[in-house]
Amino acid sequence: MAYTVPKLTDYSQAALERASAELISALGQETSAVKNEADWKALRDRWMARKNGVLTQINDLWLKGAPKSAKREVGQLVNSVIIPQVETAIRERHDHIKGVAILKTARANGLDAAIDAARRGAELSAALDITLPGIRRPIGAEHPVLRTSREIVAVFQKLGYSVADGPVIETDYYNFEALNFPPNHPARDTQDTLFIAGQQAKPPRERLLLRTHTSPVQIRTMEKMRPPIRIVIPGTVHRNDPPDASHSPMFHQIEGLAVDTNITFGDLKGTLDHAMKEFFGSSVKTSFRPSFFPFTEPSAEMFVSCFICGGSGRRGSDNAPCRPCKQTGWIEILGCGMVDPNVFEFVKDNGYDPKKVSGFAFGMGADRIALLKYGVEDLQLFFQGDVRFLQQFA
Ligand code: DAH
Protein backbone atom coordinates (compact mmCIF):
# COMPACT_ATOMS: atom_id res chain seq x y z
CA MET A 1 0.00 0.00 0.00
CA ALA A 2 1.30 3.45 -0.88
CA TYR A 3 2.51 5.59 1.95
CA THR A 4 0.27 8.44 3.10
CA VAL A 5 1.49 11.17 5.41
CA PRO A 6 -0.26 10.70 8.77
CA LYS A 7 -1.66 13.55 10.79
CA LEU A 8 0.32 13.89 14.01
CA THR A 9 -1.39 14.21 17.35
CA ASP A 10 1.43 12.99 19.57
CA TYR A 11 4.49 15.24 19.34
CA SER A 12 6.68 13.41 21.85
CA GLN A 13 10.23 12.59 20.76
CA ALA A 14 9.35 8.89 20.50
CA ALA A 15 6.32 9.57 18.31
CA LEU A 16 8.35 11.91 16.05
CA GLU A 17 11.03 9.27 15.69
CA ARG A 18 8.45 6.62 14.82
CA ALA A 19 6.76 8.83 12.23
CA SER A 20 10.01 9.79 10.53
CA ALA A 21 11.24 6.18 10.52
CA GLU A 22 8.05 5.14 8.70
CA LEU A 23 8.48 7.92 6.19
CA ILE A 24 12.13 7.11 5.50
CA SER A 25 11.31 3.44 5.10
CA ALA A 26 8.56 4.27 2.58
CA LEU A 27 11.01 6.50 0.74
CA GLY A 28 13.48 3.62 0.49
CA GLN A 29 10.85 1.23 -0.88
CA GLU A 30 9.49 3.66 -3.42
CA THR A 31 12.89 4.79 -4.71
CA SER A 32 14.19 1.27 -5.17
CA ALA A 33 11.10 0.41 -7.26
CA VAL A 34 12.00 3.15 -9.79
CA LYS A 35 13.44 1.57 -12.96
CA ASN A 36 13.26 4.22 -15.68
CA GLU A 37 13.01 7.92 -16.37
CA ALA A 38 9.21 7.94 -16.39
CA ASP A 39 9.01 6.14 -13.02
CA TRP A 40 11.55 8.55 -11.64
CA LYS A 41 9.59 11.62 -12.71
CA ALA A 42 6.50 10.20 -11.05
CA LEU A 43 8.50 9.56 -7.87
CA ARG A 44 9.89 13.07 -7.89
CA ASP A 45 6.44 14.60 -8.34
CA ARG A 46 4.90 12.44 -5.68
CA TRP A 47 7.50 13.49 -3.09
CA MET A 48 8.57 16.93 -4.13
CA ALA A 49 5.68 18.56 -6.01
CA ARG A 50 4.85 21.92 -4.49
CA LYS A 51 1.20 21.05 -4.67
CA ASN A 52 0.41 18.08 -2.49
CA GLY A 53 3.82 16.39 -2.69
CA VAL A 54 4.79 14.37 0.39
CA LEU A 55 7.15 17.12 1.62
CA THR A 56 4.43 19.74 1.27
CA GLN A 57 2.08 17.51 3.23
CA ILE A 58 4.71 17.06 5.93
CA ASN A 59 4.97 20.79 6.13
CA ASP A 60 1.20 21.19 6.45
CA LEU A 61 0.39 18.21 8.66
CA TRP A 62 3.43 18.00 10.91
CA LEU A 63 4.99 21.41 11.11
CA LYS A 64 2.02 23.75 10.85
CA GLY A 65 -0.02 21.46 13.11
CA ALA A 66 2.68 21.31 15.79
CA PRO A 67 1.97 22.88 19.19
CA LYS A 68 4.14 25.89 19.96
CA SER A 69 6.41 23.96 22.33
CA ALA A 70 7.28 21.38 19.66
CA LYS A 71 7.62 23.76 16.67
CA ARG A 72 11.34 24.24 16.96
CA GLU A 73 12.08 20.55 17.24
CA VAL A 74 9.75 19.53 14.40
CA GLY A 75 11.19 22.34 12.27
CA GLN A 76 14.68 21.01 12.81
CA LEU A 77 13.60 17.44 12.10
CA VAL A 78 11.88 18.42 8.85
CA ASN A 79 14.49 20.87 7.57
CA SER A 80 17.71 19.20 8.66
CA VAL A 81 16.80 15.53 8.47
CA ILE A 82 13.76 14.70 6.36
CA ILE A 83 14.05 17.16 3.45
CA PRO A 84 17.77 16.51 2.84
CA GLN A 85 17.23 12.73 2.99
CA VAL A 86 14.34 12.81 0.54
CA GLU A 87 16.21 15.09 -1.87
CA THR A 88 19.36 12.99 -1.74
CA ALA A 89 17.54 9.68 -2.18
CA ILE A 90 15.66 10.97 -5.22
CA ARG A 91 18.72 12.56 -6.81
CA GLU A 92 20.81 9.44 -6.26
CA ARG A 93 18.13 7.23 -7.79
CA HIS A 94 18.25 9.42 -10.90
CA ASP A 95 22.03 9.04 -11.14
CA HIS A 96 21.55 5.32 -10.71
CA ILE A 97 19.00 4.83 -13.51
CA LYS A 98 21.05 7.04 -15.84
CA GLY A 99 24.08 4.85 -15.10
CA VAL A 100 22.09 1.69 -15.77
CA ALA A 101 20.89 3.12 -19.10
CA ILE A 102 24.45 3.96 -20.11
CA LEU A 103 25.60 0.45 -19.27
CA LYS A 104 22.79 -1.01 -21.38
CA THR A 105 23.86 1.07 -24.37
CA ALA A 106 27.43 -0.01 -23.74
CA ARG A 107 26.50 -3.67 -23.84
CA ALA A 108 24.50 -3.21 -27.03
CA ASN A 109 27.11 -1.18 -28.97
CA GLY A 110 30.50 -2.43 -27.85
CA LEU A 111 33.21 -0.68 -25.89
CA ASP A 112 33.89 2.52 -27.91
CA ALA A 113 30.31 3.56 -27.79
CA ALA A 114 30.27 2.74 -24.09
CA ILE A 115 33.14 5.10 -23.36
CA ASP A 116 31.44 7.80 -25.37
CA ALA A 117 28.19 7.32 -23.54
CA ALA A 118 29.93 7.26 -20.19
CA ARG A 119 31.66 10.51 -21.06
CA ARG A 120 28.38 12.11 -22.00
CA GLY A 121 26.90 10.84 -18.76
CA ALA A 122 29.77 12.30 -16.79
CA GLU A 123 29.31 15.64 -18.54
CA LEU A 124 25.66 15.58 -17.67
CA SER A 125 26.24 15.01 -13.98
CA ALA A 126 29.12 17.48 -13.97
CA ALA A 127 26.68 20.34 -14.46
CA LEU A 128 27.97 21.57 -11.14
CA ASP A 129 26.84 24.97 -9.95
CA ILE A 130 29.62 26.41 -7.85
CA THR A 131 27.55 29.51 -7.06
CA LEU A 132 25.18 27.49 -4.86
CA PRO A 133 25.77 28.00 -1.14
CA GLY A 134 27.85 25.26 0.48
CA ILE A 135 26.69 22.88 3.18
CA ARG A 136 27.08 24.61 6.49
CA ARG A 137 28.10 22.37 9.34
CA PRO A 138 27.10 23.76 12.73
CA ILE A 139 30.02 24.85 14.89
CA GLY A 140 30.02 23.31 18.35
CA ALA A 141 30.17 25.31 21.58
CA GLU A 142 32.47 25.04 24.56
CA HIS A 143 30.88 23.06 27.38
CA PRO A 144 29.70 25.41 30.17
CA VAL A 145 31.71 23.56 32.84
CA LEU A 146 34.95 23.62 30.86
CA ARG A 147 34.33 27.23 29.99
CA THR A 148 33.89 28.13 33.65
CA SER A 149 37.03 26.20 34.51
CA ARG A 150 39.01 27.93 31.77
CA GLU A 151 37.79 31.36 32.87
CA ILE A 152 38.80 30.72 36.49
CA VAL A 153 42.19 29.39 35.42
CA ALA A 154 42.66 32.51 33.27
CA VAL A 155 42.11 34.76 36.31
CA PHE A 156 45.03 33.06 38.07
CA GLN A 157 47.18 32.99 34.95
CA LYS A 158 46.92 36.77 34.88
CA LEU A 159 48.38 36.74 38.41
CA GLY A 160 51.36 34.72 37.17
CA TYR A 161 50.13 31.22 38.04
CA SER A 162 50.97 28.37 35.65
CA VAL A 163 48.79 25.36 34.88
CA ALA A 164 49.78 21.90 36.14
CA ASP A 165 48.10 18.53 35.80
CA GLY A 166 48.34 14.95 36.97
CA PRO A 167 46.75 11.50 36.56
CA VAL A 168 43.09 10.77 37.27
CA ILE A 169 44.00 7.22 38.37
CA GLU A 170 46.10 7.98 41.44
CA THR A 171 47.87 6.10 44.18
CA ASP A 172 46.75 6.14 47.79
CA TYR A 173 50.04 7.91 48.55
CA TYR A 174 49.34 11.03 46.48
CA ASN A 175 45.58 11.18 47.03
CA PHE A 176 45.78 10.68 50.81
CA GLU A 177 49.00 9.86 52.59
CA ALA A 178 51.23 12.71 51.40
CA LEU A 179 48.31 15.09 51.97
CA ASN A 180 48.42 14.19 55.66
CA PHE A 181 45.50 11.76 55.66
CA PRO A 182 47.15 8.93 57.66
CA PRO A 183 46.02 5.33 56.86
CA ASN A 184 42.61 4.65 58.46
CA HIS A 185 42.18 8.31 59.44
CA PRO A 186 38.46 9.21 59.57
CA ALA A 187 39.03 12.25 57.32
CA ARG A 188 39.30 9.74 54.46
CA ASP A 189 35.62 8.90 54.97
CA THR A 190 34.61 12.33 53.71
CA GLN A 191 36.05 11.50 50.30
CA ASP A 192 33.76 8.61 49.21
CA THR A 193 36.56 7.01 47.26
CA LEU A 194 36.20 4.72 44.25
CA PHE A 195 39.01 2.16 44.53
CA ILE A 196 40.44 0.18 41.64
CA ALA A 197 39.80 -3.56 42.17
CA GLY A 198 42.50 -6.17 42.71
CA GLN A 199 45.09 -3.98 44.47
CA GLN A 200 45.36 -5.94 47.73
CA ALA A 201 48.70 -7.53 46.85
CA LYS A 202 50.37 -4.08 46.71
CA PRO A 203 51.63 -2.11 49.71
CA PRO A 204 48.81 0.23 50.86
CA ARG A 205 50.40 3.45 49.56
CA GLU A 206 50.78 2.05 46.00
CA ARG A 207 47.16 0.94 45.67
CA LEU A 208 45.27 2.66 42.85
CA LEU A 209 42.07 4.66 43.12
CA LEU A 210 40.25 7.37 41.17
CA ARG A 211 41.47 10.67 42.58
CA THR A 212 38.81 12.25 44.77
CA HIS A 213 40.27 15.73 44.44
CA THR A 214 42.92 17.61 42.44
CA SER A 215 45.03 18.11 45.58
CA PRO A 216 47.43 15.18 44.80
CA VAL A 217 48.84 17.32 41.99
CA GLN A 218 50.14 19.68 44.70
CA ILE A 219 52.56 16.96 45.83
CA ARG A 220 53.38 15.77 42.32
CA THR A 221 54.27 19.31 41.28
CA MET A 222 56.34 20.03 44.39
CA GLU A 223 58.31 16.84 43.70
CA LYS A 224 59.20 18.19 40.25
CA MET A 225 59.58 21.93 40.84
CA ARG A 226 61.52 23.67 43.56
CA PRO A 227 59.98 26.67 45.32
CA PRO A 228 58.83 29.32 44.70
CA ILE A 229 55.76 27.97 42.85
CA ARG A 230 52.36 29.28 41.92
CA ILE A 231 50.12 26.79 40.13
CA VAL A 232 46.51 26.10 39.29
CA ILE A 233 45.31 22.59 38.52
CA PRO A 234 42.04 22.06 36.66
CA GLY A 235 40.87 18.46 36.30
CA THR A 236 38.28 15.74 36.69
CA VAL A 237 37.77 13.90 39.97
CA HIS A 238 35.54 10.99 41.01
CA ARG A 239 33.56 10.10 44.10
CA ASN A 240 31.18 7.32 44.99
CA ASP A 241 28.15 9.61 44.93
CA PRO A 242 24.98 8.54 43.13
CA PRO A 243 23.97 11.13 40.52
CA ASP A 244 21.28 13.62 41.53
CA ALA A 245 20.55 17.33 41.02
CA SER A 246 23.66 18.38 42.97
CA HIS A 247 25.94 15.28 42.88
CA SER A 248 27.78 13.39 40.21
CA PRO A 249 30.27 10.51 40.43
CA MET A 250 32.52 12.53 38.09
CA PHE A 251 33.00 16.25 38.44
CA HIS A 252 35.58 19.01 37.97
CA GLN A 253 37.82 20.85 40.39
CA ILE A 254 40.33 23.63 40.23
CA GLU A 255 43.13 23.50 42.74
CA GLY A 256 45.61 26.25 43.55
CA LEU A 257 48.93 26.31 45.35
CA ALA A 258 51.38 29.10 46.12
CA VAL A 259 54.62 28.37 48.01
CA ASP A 260 57.39 30.87 48.74
CA THR A 261 59.17 32.41 51.70
CA ASN A 262 56.91 34.41 54.00
CA ILE A 263 53.56 33.58 52.45
CA THR A 264 50.85 34.46 54.94
CA PHE A 265 47.12 34.04 55.41
CA GLY A 266 46.87 37.67 54.29
CA ASP A 267 48.27 36.63 50.89
CA LEU A 268 45.65 33.89 50.69
CA LYS A 269 42.81 36.29 51.46
CA GLY A 270 44.05 39.01 49.13
CA THR A 271 44.61 36.61 46.24
CA LEU A 272 41.27 34.84 46.54
CA ASP A 273 39.32 38.05 47.12
CA HIS A 274 40.87 39.54 43.98
CA ALA A 275 40.17 36.36 41.97
CA MET A 276 36.48 36.30 42.99
CA LYS A 277 36.04 39.96 42.05
CA GLU A 278 37.62 39.25 38.65
CA PHE A 279 35.40 36.25 38.04
CA PHE A 280 32.03 37.29 39.51
CA GLY A 281 32.32 41.08 39.26
CA SER A 282 33.90 43.76 41.41
CA SER A 283 30.92 44.13 43.76
CA VAL A 284 31.19 40.65 45.35
CA LYS A 285 32.53 40.41 48.88
CA THR A 286 34.32 37.43 50.39
CA SER A 287 34.07 35.92 53.86
CA PHE A 288 36.27 33.24 55.45
CA ARG A 289 35.02 30.77 58.05
CA PRO A 290 37.12 28.23 59.96
CA SER A 291 37.07 24.69 58.62
CA PHE A 292 39.19 21.54 58.56
CA PHE A 293 41.27 19.87 55.86
CA PRO A 294 44.11 17.50 56.76
CA PHE A 295 46.53 19.21 54.37
CA THR A 296 46.03 22.80 55.53
CA GLU A 297 46.37 24.45 58.93
CA PRO A 298 44.57 26.67 59.57
CA SER A 299 41.81 25.80 57.09
CA ALA A 300 38.87 27.85 55.93
CA GLU A 301 35.83 27.83 53.72
CA MET A 302 35.45 30.90 51.59
CA PHE A 303 32.01 32.35 50.84
CA VAL A 304 31.17 35.04 48.30
CA SER A 305 28.27 37.41 48.76
CA CYS A 306 25.41 36.02 46.69
CA PHE A 307 25.87 37.29 43.14
CA ILE A 308 22.27 36.38 42.37
CA CYS A 309 20.41 38.41 45.02
CA GLY A 310 23.28 40.81 45.74
CA GLY A 311 23.57 39.51 49.31
CA SER A 312 20.09 40.50 50.48
CA GLY A 313 18.69 36.95 50.49
CA ARG A 314 15.66 38.16 48.53
CA ARG A 315 15.07 38.47 44.78
CA GLY A 316 12.96 40.38 42.32
CA SER A 317 10.13 42.86 42.73
CA ASP A 318 8.08 40.39 44.78
CA ASN A 319 10.92 39.89 47.27
CA ALA A 320 11.01 36.13 46.68
CA PRO A 321 13.42 34.12 48.82
CA CYS A 322 16.77 33.60 47.05
CA ARG A 323 17.25 29.85 46.60
CA PRO A 324 20.92 29.63 45.53
CA CYS A 325 22.13 31.23 48.81
CA LYS A 326 19.24 29.78 50.87
CA GLN A 327 18.42 33.37 51.89
CA THR A 328 21.73 33.73 53.73
CA GLY A 329 23.19 36.17 51.22
CA TRP A 330 26.37 34.04 51.03
CA ILE A 331 27.44 31.19 48.77
CA GLU A 332 30.17 28.73 49.68
CA ILE A 333 32.70 28.64 46.88
CA LEU A 334 35.86 26.87 47.99
CA GLY A 335 38.06 25.31 50.65
CA CYS A 336 41.44 26.78 51.43
CA GLY A 337 44.15 27.16 54.03
CA MET A 338 47.85 27.42 54.81
CA VAL A 339 49.79 24.33 53.65
CA ASP A 340 50.27 22.06 56.67
CA PRO A 341 53.98 21.63 57.58
CA ASN A 342 53.38 17.85 57.57
CA VAL A 343 52.70 18.10 53.81
CA PHE A 344 55.99 19.90 53.20
CA GLU A 345 57.77 17.08 55.08
CA PHE A 346 56.93 14.74 52.17
CA VAL A 347 58.75 17.00 49.67
CA LYS A 348 61.32 18.47 52.02
CA ASP A 349 64.23 17.16 49.94
CA ASN A 350 63.17 19.26 46.97
CA GLY A 351 63.57 22.55 48.83
CA TYR A 352 60.33 22.59 50.83
CA ASP A 353 61.75 22.83 54.35
CA PRO A 354 58.73 23.80 56.47
CA LYS A 355 61.01 26.01 58.54
CA LYS A 356 61.93 28.05 55.45
CA VAL A 357 58.87 28.10 53.19
CA SER A 358 55.18 28.58 53.68
CA GLY A 359 52.25 28.52 51.32
CA PHE A 360 48.54 28.53 50.79
CA ALA A 361 46.26 26.21 48.84
CA PHE A 362 42.67 26.23 47.71
CA GLY A 363 40.26 23.98 45.85
CA MET A 364 36.88 24.59 44.23
CA GLY A 365 34.26 22.74 42.19
CA ALA A 366 33.88 24.03 38.64
CA ASP A 367 30.54 22.28 38.08
CA ARG A 368 28.95 23.88 41.13
CA ILE A 369 30.20 27.31 40.15
CA ALA A 370 28.91 26.86 36.57
CA LEU A 371 25.55 25.71 37.99
CA LEU A 372 25.26 28.88 40.07
CA LYS A 373 26.62 31.19 37.40
CA TYR A 374 24.24 30.00 34.66
CA GLY A 375 21.26 29.35 36.96
CA VAL A 376 21.06 25.67 35.99
CA GLU A 377 18.70 23.65 38.19
CA ASP A 378 20.07 20.16 37.74
CA LEU A 379 23.75 19.18 37.68
CA GLN A 380 22.93 16.13 35.55
CA LEU A 381 22.20 18.40 32.59
CA PHE A 382 25.94 19.02 32.35
CA PHE A 383 26.65 15.34 31.80
CA GLN A 384 23.80 14.11 29.60
CA GLY A 385 25.07 15.64 26.36
CA ASP A 386 21.58 16.81 25.29
CA VAL A 387 22.17 19.21 22.41
CA ARG A 388 19.03 21.20 23.28
CA PHE A 389 20.61 22.08 26.64
CA LEU A 390 24.14 22.65 25.37
CA GLN A 391 23.00 24.79 22.44
CA GLN A 392 21.92 27.48 24.88
CA PHE A 393 25.59 28.15 25.66
CA ALA A 394 26.61 28.56 22.00
N1 DAH B 1 40.60 18.91 48.21
C1 DAH B 1 39.46 19.49 48.92
C2 DAH B 1 38.20 18.74 48.56
O1 DAH B 1 38.12 18.19 47.48
C3 DAH B 1 39.30 20.95 48.54
C4 DAH B 1 40.42 21.77 49.09
C5 DAH B 1 40.29 22.35 50.33
C6 DAH B 1 41.58 21.94 48.38
C7 DAH B 1 41.30 23.10 50.87
C8 DAH B 1 42.63 22.70 48.91
C9 DAH B 1 42.46 23.28 50.18
O2 DAH B 1 43.78 22.89 48.29
O3 DAH B 1 43.48 24.01 50.68
O4 DAH B 1 37.31 18.67 49.35
Boltz pocket constraint, residues with backbone or C-beta under 6 A from the ligand:
constraints:
  - pocket:
      binder: B
      contacts: [[A, 212], [A, 213], [A, 214], [A, 215], [A, 255], [A, 256], [A, 293], [A, 296], [A, 300], [A, 334], [A, 335], [A, 336], [A, 337], [A, 360], [A, 361], [A, 362], [A, 363], [A, 364]]
      max_distance: 6.0
